[in-house]
Amino acid sequence: MDIHDSLHLPCGAVLKNRLAKAAMTERFTNGDLKPNKKHYNLYENWSKQGSGLLITGNVMLERSHLESAGNVVMKEAFLPELKKWAKAATSGGNHCWTQISHSGRQTSIFNNLRPSSASNVKLKKLGFFAKPRALEVNEIQELIDKYASAAELSKRAGFTGVQIHAAHGYLISQFLSPITNKRTDEWGGSLENRTRFLFEIVKVTRGKVGFQFPIGVKLNSSDFQKGGFSEEESLWVIQQLEKLGVDLLEISGGTYENAEFLLAENIRQSTKQREAYFLDFAEKVRKESAIPLMVTGGIRSLKFCNEALNENLLDVVGMARPYLLYDDFASRFLAGELTPDAFSVRTGIKAFEDMAEAGFYNLQLDRLGTGKKIDKSYTPVRSAFHLIKHEFVKALANKFAG
Ligand SMILES: Cc1cc2nc3c(=O)[nH]c(=O)nc-3n(C[C@H](O)[C@H](O)[C@H](O)COP(=O)(O)O)c2cc1C
């Protein structure tokens, strides 16, 4: 078994190899919130390089709940642009899935001063996030339908699957965690109640897209927060997702308050030495479930990928940042010509590290989207400030565009 081997998913779809580009928010829109040339360029380039699966950055259900002011929103009116994006992103014969998301409370004050969430628990981060209000029950039902409709729109546009984003502290994750879900109705309290939102979304989505269309889920192994969504809970959720016929489960971890998926600060050194941040958890998943498994976070060498595949620790290797450190990462990696350097973006100020990291890679995304070469010379401080300015300016553009 190696990275070049194909993978048959439960729905019958086949990934031509085991390398997946994990979701990275593109932040490319300018006031209109629809896909544009930068999306087409970037994804056509990535598609031609040979990865079996490309997962888009967050595409959002509502303009009032953006993860970034430069997100794409899933709207029927954008079908022509979504089609162009899907066509470019699958031009190399690979799969490309949209990552469907709702930010919940993780939308900045530049976008929304009164976001909604499972409950009214405020995100603590540099004053950039407002106190949310708890969703009404009828709004929860509407949102479940919106996830499913966004999946169906993705299918009509030509995307070959969807990934439901249930990780990293976004809305579904807010329902899953006892820290952010304080509800006392059937949508909160017990694990069964906290998971209802996710399971309903998967069921209704399956009803809308049919049995032959891949549905993936990105889930946290845990939130890495005391009293938050735990590993034991995550393992149970995964067993249920397998029963619901989910085609690919991607594991990650952390939230905006503790961005383990980017910074890996609380991951044990022994685990990091094995490259993948969430490999210990993957081993536990394998014991409990036969769900096809994608692991993302910290994976860098082809040798490691092939060993992990051979040892049956995972089915798909997810990689994100390496795609933004080289102009032609995937083709050289698959040919065995490249092992990405350990590249670190650090300001030395804890509260800014995730922004520096995200800002640096956002600058690279923008370069690739406009046909420029990767440039690693941006400093961490400049990268962090770039991101804050970028979000502020694009949020203004969204307001002016109405
Ligand atoms: C610039 C950037 C944007 C990201 N955007 C998303 C996103 O939209 N959705 C998501 O699930 N993860 C997102 N991530 C997290 C990645 O998918 C991945 O989980 C993380 O980078 C760890 O993988 P890596 O070590 O291979 O980079 C993003 C990461 C980066 C660097």
The ligand as an SDF file (V2000), in Angstrom:
LIG
                    3D

 31 33  0  0  0  0  0  0  0  0999 V2000
   -4.1760   29.4260    5.8250 C   0  0  0  0  0  0  0  0  0  0  0  0
   -4.9490   28.2950    6.4530 C   0  0  0  0  0  0  0  0  0  0  0  0
   -6.3160   28.2570    6.3010 C   0  0  0  0  0  0  0  0  0  0  0  0
   -7.0530   27.2000    6.8660 C   0  0  0  0  0  0  0  0  0  0  0  0
   -8.3910   27.1570    6.6490 N   0  0  0  0  0  0  0  0  0  0  0  0
   -9.1050   26.0810    7.0500 C   0  0  0  0  0  0  0  0  0  0  0  0
  -10.4620   25.9270    6.6760 C   0  0  0  0  0  0  0  0  0  0  0  0
  -11.0460   26.7390    5.9420 O   0  0  0  0  0  0  0  0  0  0  0  0
  -11.1010   24.8240    7.1450 N   0  0  0  0  0  0  0  0  0  0  0  0
  -10.4880   23.8760    7.9230 C   0  0  0  0  0  0  0  0  0  0  0  0
  -11.1170   22.8980    8.2950 O   0  0  0  0  0  0  0  0  0  0  0  0
   -9.2000   23.9850    8.2490 N   0  0  0  0  0  0  0  0  0  0  0  0
   -8.4940   25.0510    7.8280 C   0  0  0  0  0  0  0  0  0  0  0  0
   -7.1560   25.1160    8.1010 N   0  0  0  0  0  0  0  0  0  0  0  0
   -6.5240   24.0030    8.8320 C   0  0  0  0  0  0  0  0  0  0  0  0
   -5.9700   22.9580    7.8490 C   0  0  0  0  0  0  0  0  0  0  0  0
   -6.9770   22.3120    7.1150 O   0  0  0  0  0  0  0  0  0  0  0  0
   -5.1710   21.8860    8.6200 C   0  0  0  0  0  0  0  0  0  0  0  0
   -6.0650   21.2170    9.4810 O   0  0  0  0  0  0  0  0  0  0  0  0
   -3.9940   22.4570    9.3990 C   0  0  0  0  0  0  0  0  0  0  0  0
   -3.2990   23.4350    8.6520 O   0  0  0  0  0  0  0  0  0  0  0  0
   -3.0140   21.3670    9.8020 C   0  0  0  0  0  0  0  0  0  0  0  0
   -2.4870   20.7060    8.6600 O   0  0  0  0  0  0  0  0  0  0  0  0
   -0.9790   20.9840    8.1260 P   0  0  0  0  0  0  0  0  0  0  0  0
   -0.0520   20.7780    9.2840 O   0  0  0  0  0  0  0  0  0  0  0  0
   -0.7720   20.0010    7.0180 O   0  0  0  0  0  0  0  0  0  0  0  0
   -0.9370   22.3990    7.6660 O   0  0  0  0  0  0  0  0  0  0  0  0
   -6.3910   26.1720    7.5850 C   0  0  0  0  0  0  0  0  0  0  0  0
   -5.0110   26.2270    7.7260 C   0  0  0  0  0  0  0  0  0  0  0  0
   -4.2830   27.2560    7.1550 C   0  0  0  0  0  0  0  0  0  0  0  0
   -2.7950   27.2590    7.2870 C   0  0  0  0  0  0  0  0  0  0  0  0
  1  2  1  0
  2  3  1  0
  2 30  2  0
  3  4  2  0
  4  5  1  0
  4 28  1  0
  5  6  2  0
  6  7  1  0
  6 13  1  0
  7  8  2  0
  7  9  1  0
  9 10  1  0
 10 11  2  0
 10 12  1  0
 12 13  2  0
 13 14  1  0
 14 15  1  0
 14 28  1  0
 15 16  1  0
 16 17  1  0
 16 18  1  0
 18 19  1  0
 18 20  1  0
 20 21  1  0
 20 22  1  0
 22 23  1  0
 23 24  1  0
 24 25  2  0
 24 26  1  0
 24 27  1  0
 28 29  2  0
 29 30  1  0
 30 31  1  0
M  END
$$$$
